[in-house]
Amino acid sequence: MKKSRFSEEQIIAVLKEHAAGIGVSELCRKHGISDATFYTWRKRYGGMEVSEARRLKALEDENGRLKKLLAEQMLDVATLRDAPGKKLLTPSARRGFVSWAIEKKGYSQRRACALIGMHPRTYRYRSQRPDDATVRQRLKTLANERRRFGYRRLHILLRREGIEVNHKKLFRLYREERLSVRRRGGRKRAIGTRAPMTLPRGPNQRWSLDFVSDQLSDGRRFRVLVVLDDFTRQCLTLVVDTSLSGARVARELDRLIVSRGKPLTIVSDNGTELTSHAILEWQEDRRVNWHYIAPGKPMQNGFVESLNGRFRDECLNEHLFRSLPGARRIIEEWRTDYNHDRPHTSLGGLTPNEFATRSRWDHNTNRVQL
């Protein structure tokens, strides 16, 4: 808006001359204004003093400034509502919003940055980090092969292949590639006092037994007998069948003893198959100490419970079993992979077979030597 060359004092003086009796034409000729300008002044400032005219001018300026602020605020709200993406949490997402506001909405760089609280220097910054395309691609490949592995186990697998990456950097790449594993919900378990459990000091000192259930694609149920060596964490067998009686469990244990040797202790829950006469006679004949955990206390048999969780998460929930032979083949392949290839975090990243091969019990120091 063009600023007038007449101040409020001059305009009021002209209007007072007209009130004193000077004609409109003479006033316009004297001051060099048009008739329309004079009548506009009279409509706007007629009967006012200089102080009142100044106050009116200040109010009009303030009103114009507030209208401009309101218009800008409404434009900002509309811009934020129309912004691409749901949340602007990361620096890259904020940079994308600023670029979009500049290109599509006509914002200045400073105003667009102020709208989301970003410093202009942060917007102009360009990262000097390498893109790590090779590591990213191999990480995604391993994550697709091992869909239930987190970044720690993937880190171990990358180190095995000779790819040395800091674990914090790997975690950043893992998050950027959106490879996070969604935690599956489990059934609620009773909470009670957990009895302390003495750790075994060598192989075959203690085995743990438990059962896992699943079903085929046609709805038929089957069960899996899980046997674990608590010291080496080796999964000794996964017996799959539609029915597993106490006599069948005894036969499978005899088969393991032939190939591996007799355990000192076996730990299990109080299931009917494991408290049957066949099992009671077997442990008496083989002179094996059998320990039953307290009812409702599965964590007293925590090693095999942990294995059951990994087994269900990485195998049973990942496959659709069409037949019993197919289920046996897939489950045995998983057991082989678990013992030979899968890194175990409680064993320092070693596989159970590697730990069993490298570890030996030193009777002088009563410690495991690697």
Buried (B, 14 or more C-beta within 10 A) or exposed (E): EEEEEBEBEBBBEBBEBBEEEEEEEEBBEEBEBEEEBBEEBBEBBEEBEBEEBBEBBEEEEEEEEEEEEEEEEEBBEEBEEEBEEEEBEEEEBBBBBBEBBBEEBEBEBEBBBBBBEBEBEEBEEEEEEEEBEEBBEBBBEBBEEBEBBBBBBBBBBBBEEEBEBEEEEBBBBBEEEEBEBEEEEEEEEEEEEEEEBEEBEBBBBBBBBBBBEBEBEEEEEBBBBBBBBBBBBBBBBBBBBEEBBBBBBBBBBEEBBEEBEBBEBBBBBEBEBBBBEBBBEBBEEBEBEBEBBBEEBBBBBBBBBBBBEBBBBBBBEEBEBEEBEBBBEBBEEBBEBBBEEBBBEEBEBBBBBBBBEEBEBEEEEEEBEE
